Amino acid sequence: MDRRTLLKSSGLLLGGLTFGNLATGVARASQDNQTASAAKILPTPTKEQPLLLNFNENSLGMSPKAQQAVVNALPQAFRYPDAAREQLIEKIAESHKLQAKNISLGNGSSESIQAVVQMAIYQAQKAGQKVQVIVPDPTFNYAELYAKALGVAVIKVPLNDKLAFDIEAMKKIADEFPGLSIVYLCNPNNPTATITPADQIDPWIKAASERTLFLLDEAYAEFVTDPRFHSGIELILKQHKNVVVTRTFSKIYALAGLRIGYAVAHEEIIAQVEDFISLDNTNAAGAVAALASLDDKTFLTISKTSVETARKIVTNALDELGLEYLPSQANFIFHKVPGEVKTYQDRMKEYHVFVGREFPPAKGWNRLTLGTPEEMTTFVSVLKEFRSKGWV
């Protein structure tokens, strides 16, 4: 089930919760001086302004400099944003020590994922090759959805007993397939928030034949502190042509509503991907907000620190309550829930707290977005009340 379907089923689109309601409540950090020590007020979830901890959004809100950039751009919003778009591509390339021809800008990384999948399928079918998509299970399912829409087989490989990728099983499936395999790896993985170390991924990519294309979704890479993680962009810098990395401004930079993402790959691959990208996929507000975000190093530090603080608040509580969780390297955490996850989810909703769903086949686990430290302090209070009622 995708996010849009979940929104409809949860009642957020039907229950009077408007974008305006949300916009007034997301900026928890001081927008005047961006200091983490500013006085905070713990939020009280209500029907009109619930605590949204279900879609991995960054409720810190975007950088004040990004907000101002949007305001400044509005008088010229009747113009097409081509100049800002090209400037953003150059800026992204520079940040990765690459060139503009290595970058494809997307309407969120979801469009970039779609374009890569469609491009690879088209190229394979044009050459008369069979094609399959290999994905871990559970994981972010957009690559799967885009492939299925084109009638392409999707091979789901269950996570191992530690809820980590079964790299050997995926490799075996790719090696035995007489055609092109598109291997989708979300790293850190969504929903588990865990990384797959480079020493497990890189050797496979380096040794793989031209019949395997790796799509590495690094939507949460900026949150990672584990040194075992290496971005796939390092392989692109070494001229590997069988890997594409996607990134987004939705998470660390809190621009989910402005839809800016991108793909990084060898220039020959990017040229092919661009054939499947919408010609006018970038809006002026998103482009200037992303540019300002890249320049605002202070906000980047605050965003990371906010998530790390929020994570510690939650893990301390989970430890206290004896609830198992996986080591998070993202802005969400995957933790065990006694009993039915749907019951837990519904009870949280009664307290105006929206938490993530269950992700089969990982039964009994819940994905919890890490909001601001204040939001997570409120969440912990609700969780402890659940313990007092015998619900967790």
C-alpha positions in Angstrom: 0.0 0.0 0.0 1.5 3.4 -1.0 1.4 6.6 1.0 -1.5 8.1 -0.9 -3.7 5.1 -0.3 -2.7 5.1 3.3 -3.7 8.8 3.7 -7.1 8.0 2.3 -7.6 5.0 4.5 -6.4 6.8 7.6 -9.0 9.6 7.2 -6.4 12.4 7.0 -7.8 13.5 3.6 -11.3 13.1 4.7 -11.3 14.3 8.3 -10.7 18.0 7.8 -7.0 18.0 8.3 -5.8 20.5 5.7 -2.3 21.4 4.5 -2.8 24.7 6.3 -3.3 23.0 9.6 -0.1 21.0 9.1 1.9 24.0 8.0 1.2 25.9 11.2 2.5 23.1 13.4 5.7 21.8 11.8 8.3 24.3 12.6 9.3 23.4 16.2 12.8 24.7 16.2 13.5 28.4 16.7 13.4 30.1 13.4 15.1 33.2 14.7 18.5 31.9 15.7 18.3 28.1 14.8 19.8 27.1 18.2 18.9 23.8 19.8 18.8 25.4 23.2 15.7 27.5 22.6 12.8 27.1 25.0 10.4 24.4 23.8 6.8 23.6 24.4 5.7 20.0 24.3 3.0 19.5 21.7 -0.5 18.3 22.7 -1.9 16.2 19.9 -5.5 17.1 18.9 -7.9 16.0 16.1 -7.0 19.2 14.2 -3.3 18.9 14.8 -2.4 15.2 15.4 1.2 14.0 16.0 2.2 12.7 12.6 4.8 10.0 13.0 3.9 7.7 10.1 5.4 9.0 6.9 9.1 9.7 7.8 8.6 13.5 7.3 11.0 15.9 8.9 8.7 17.9 11.2 11.5 20.3 12.1 10.4 22.1 9.0 12.6 23.4 6.2 15.5 25.8 6.7 14.4 29.4 7.4 16.7 30.4 4.5 14.9 28.0 2.2 11.5 29.5 3.3 12.8 33.0 2.6 14.2 31.8 -0.8 10.7 30.6 -1.7 9.1 34.0 -0.7 11.7 35.9 -2.7 11.1 33.7 -5.8 7.3 34.2 -5.8 7.2 37.5 -7.7 8.9 35.7 -10.6 7.0 32.5 -10.4 5.2 33.3 -13.6 8.5 32.5 -15.4 9.6 28.9 -16.1 12.3 27.9 -13.5 14.8 26.7 -16.1 17.7 28.8 -14.7 17.1 27.8 -11.1 16.8 24.1 -12.2 20.1 24.2 -14.0 21.8 26.0 -11.1 20.5 23.3 -8.8 21.9 20.5 -10.9 25.3 22.2 -11.0 25.2 22.7 -7.2 24.2 19.0 -6.6 27.0 17.8 -8.9 29.5 20.0 -7.1 28.5 18.7 -3.7 29.4 15.2 -4.9 32.5 16.2 -6.8 30.8 15.2 -10.1 29.6 17.0 -13.2 26.1 18.1 -14.2 26.0 15.3 -16.8 26.1 12.9 -13.8 22.8 14.3 -12.4 19.2 13.8 -13.3 16.7 16.0 -11.4 13.4 14.3 -10.4 10.1 15.4 -9.0 11.1 13.8 -5.8 13.4 10.7 -5.8 10.2 8.7 -6.6 10.3 10.1 -10.2 14.0 9.3 -10.4 13.3 5.7 -9.3 10.5 5.4 -11.8 12.7 6.8 -14.7 15.6 4.4 -13.9 13.3 1.4 -13.7 11.5 2.3 -16.9 14.7 3.1 -18.7 16.3 -0.2 -17.8 13.2 -2.2 -18.8 13.0 -0.4 -22.1 16.7 -1.0 -22.9 16.4 -4.7 -22.0 13.2 -5.3 -24.0 14.6 -3.3 -27.0 17.6 -5.7 -27.0 15.3 -8.7 -26.8 16.4 -9.5 -23.2 14.2 -10.8 -20.4 14.1 -8.5 -17.4 13.3 -8.9 -13.7 13.4 -6.7 -10.7 14.9 -8.1 -7.5 14.0 -6.4 -4.2 14.4 -7.2 -0.5 11.2 -7.7 1.5 10.1 -5.6 3.2 11.5 -2.4 1.6 10.3 0.8 0.0 8.0 -0.5 -2.8 8.1 2.1 -5.5 10.5 0.2 -7.8 8.3 -2.8 -7.4 5.2 -0.8 -8.3 6.7 0.8 -11.4 8.0 -2.5 -12.7 4.7 -4.3 -12.1 2.8 -1.6 -14.1 5.0 -2.6 -17.1 4.3 -6.3 -16.6 7.8 -7.1 -15.3 8.4 -9.9 -12.8 9.4 -8.7 -9.3 11.3 -11.2 -7.2 11.0 -10.5 -3.5 13.8 -11.8 -1.3 12.8 -12.0 2.4 15.1 -10.3 5.0 17.2 -12.7 7.0 16.6 -13.6 10.7 18.3 -10.4 11.7 16.0 -8.4 9.4 19.0 -7.5 7.1 19.3 -8.0 3.3 20.0 -11.5 2.2 22.7 -10.4 -0.3 23.8 -13.9 -1.2 20.2 -15.0 -2.1 19.7 -11.9 -4.2 23.0 -12.4 -6.0 22.2 -16.1 -6.7 18.8 -15.0 -8.3 20.6 -12.4 -10.5 23.4 -14.8 -11.5 21.0 -17.5 -12.6 18.7 -15.2 -14.6 19.2 -15.2 -18.4 18.5 -11.5 -18.8 18.7 -8.2 -17.1 18.3 -8.0 -13.4 17.5 -4.6 -11.8 18.5 -4.9 -8.2 16.9 -2.3 -5.9 18.6 -1.7 -2.6 17.3 0.9 -0.2 20.2 1.9 2.1 19.4 2.6 4.9 16.4 0.4 4.3 12.8 1.6 4.7 11.1 0.3 7.0 13.9 -1.1 9.1 16.1 2.0 9.3 19.2 -0.2 9.2 22.2 0.0 6.8 23.8 -2.6 4.6 27.6 -2.3 5.0 29.6 -1.4 2.0 31.7 -4.6 2.3 28.5 -6.5 1.5 27.3 -4.4 -1.4 30.4 -3.1 -3.2 32.1 -6.5 -4.0 28.9 -7.6 -5.7 28.6 -4.4 -7.7 32.2 -4.5 -8.8 32.1 -8.2 -9.8 28.6 -8.2 -11.4 28.2 -8.7 -15.1 26.6 -6.1 -17.4 23.4 -8.0 -17.0 22.9 -6.5 -13.5 21.9 -2.9 -12.8 22.0 -1.7 -9.2 19.5 1.0 -8.1 20.6 2.3 -4.7 18.0 4.3 -2.9 19.8 6.6 -0.4 16.9 8.7 0.7 18.2 8.7 4.3 21.9 8.6 3.7 22.5 12.0 5.3 21.4 10.7 8.7 23.9 7.8 8.7 26.7 7.8 11.2 27.8 4.2 10.9 31.2 4.1 9.2 30.4 0.8 7.6 28.1 2.6 5.2 29.6 4.0 2.0 27.5 5.8 -0.5 27.2 4.2 -3.9 28.2 7.6 -5.3 31.8 6.6 -4.5 31.5 3.8 -7.1 30.1 6.3 -9.6 33.2 8.5 -9.0 35.2 5.5 -10.0 33.3 5.3 -13.4 31.2 2.2 -12.6 28.3 2.1 -15.1 26.1 -0.5 -13.5 24.9 1.6 -10.5 22.5 4.4 -10.1 22.0 6.3 -6.8 18.9 8.2 -5.9 18.7 11.0 -3.3 16.0 13.3 -2.0 15.5 16.7 -0.4 12.4 15.4 1.4 14.1 14.0 4.5 17.2 15.8 5.9 16.1 19.1 4.3 12.4 18.8 5.1 11.2 19.6 1.6 8.8 16.7 1.1 6.0 19.0 -0.1 8.2 20.7 -2.8 9.2 17.5 -4.5 13.0 17.6 -5.3 15.0 14.5 -5.8 17.7 13.3 -8.1 19.6 10.4 -9.6 23.4 10.1 -9.8 25.1 7.8 -12.3 27.7 7.6 -15.1 26.9 10.2 -17.8 25.9 7.5 -20.3 23.3 6.1 -17.9 22.0 9.6 -17.0 21.6 10.4 -20.7 19.3 7.3 -21.0 17.4 8.1 -17.8 16.7 11.6 -18.9 14.6 10.2 -21.8 12.1 9.0 -19.1 12.0 12.2 -17.0 9.3 14.8 -17.4 10.6 17.8 -19.3 9.1 20.3 -16.7 9.4 18.3 -13.5 10.8 21.1 -11.2 8.9 23.9 -9.7 10.4 27.3 -8.9 9.7 27.1 -5.2 11.3 23.7 -4.9 14.4 24.6 -6.9 15.2 27.8 -4.9 14.4 26.0 -1.6 16.8 23.2 -2.5 19.5 25.6 -3.5 19.2 27.6 -0.2 19.2 24.3 1.8 22.4 23.2 0.3 24.0 26.5 1.3 22.6 26.3 4.9 25.1 24.1 6.7 23.9 25.2 10.1 20.4 23.9 9.3 21.9 20.6 8.1 23.7 20.2 11.5 20.5 21.1 13.4 18.4 18.6 11.4 20.8 15.8 12.1 21.1 16.7 15.8 17.3 16.9 16.1 16.9 13.4 14.8 19.7 12.0 16.9 18.2 13.6 20.1 14.7 12.4 19.2 16.1 8.9 18.6 17.8 8.8 22.0 14.5 9.9 23.7 12.7 7.0 22.0 15.4 4.3 22.5 15.7 5.2 26.2 12.0 4.6 26.6 12.0 1.4 24.5 14.9 0.1 26.7 13.0 1.1 29.9 9.8 -0.7 28.6 11.8 -3.7 27.3 10.6 -3.3 23.7 13.0 -4.6 21.1 14.1 -2.3 18.3 16.7 -2.3 15.4 19.7 0.1 15.3 18.3 3.1 13.5 20.4 5.1 10.9 17.5 7.1 9.6 14.8 9.5 10.8 12.6 6.6 11.9 13.0 3.5 14.0 11.6 0.0 13.7 10.4 -1.5 17.0 8.5 -4.5 18.3 4.9 -4.1 19.4 3.3 -6.8 21.6 0.0 -8.0 20.1 -1.6 -6.8 16.9 0.2 -3.8 15.3 -3.2 -2.7 13.8 -4.7 -2.6 17.3 -1.7 -0.6 18.5 -2.0 1.8 15.6 -5.7 2.3 16.1 -5.2 3.0 19.8 -2.5 5.5 19.1 -4.9 7.2 16.6 -7.4 7.6 19.4 -4.8 9.7 21.2 -4.3 11.7 17.9 -0.9 10.1 17.4 -0.4 8.5 13.9 2.3 5.9 13.8 3.4 3.7 11.0 1.8 0.5 9.8 3.0 -3.1 9.8 5.3 -4.2 7.0 4.8 -7.9 6.2 6.5 -10.2 6.3 8.1 -8.5 9.3 5.2 -9.2 11.6 4.9 -7.5 15.0 7.1 -4.6 14.1 6.1 -0.9 13.8 7.9 1.8 11.9 7.9 5.0 13.9 9.0 8.4 12.4 11.3 10.4 14.6 9.8 13.8 14.9 11.3 16.6 16.9 12.6 15.9 20.4 9.5 17.6 21.8 7.2 15.5 19.7 9.0 12.3 20.7 8.8 13.3 24.4 5.0 13.5 23.9 5.0 10.2 22.1 6.9 8.5 25.0 4.3 9.8 27.5 1.5 8.2 25.4 3.6 5.0 25.1 4.1 4.8 28.8 0.4 5.4 29.4 -0.2 2.4 27.1 2.1 0.3 29.3 0.1 1.4 32.4 -3.1 0.1 30.6 -1.3 -3.2 29.7 -1.5 -2.4 26.0 2.3 -2.7 25.3 
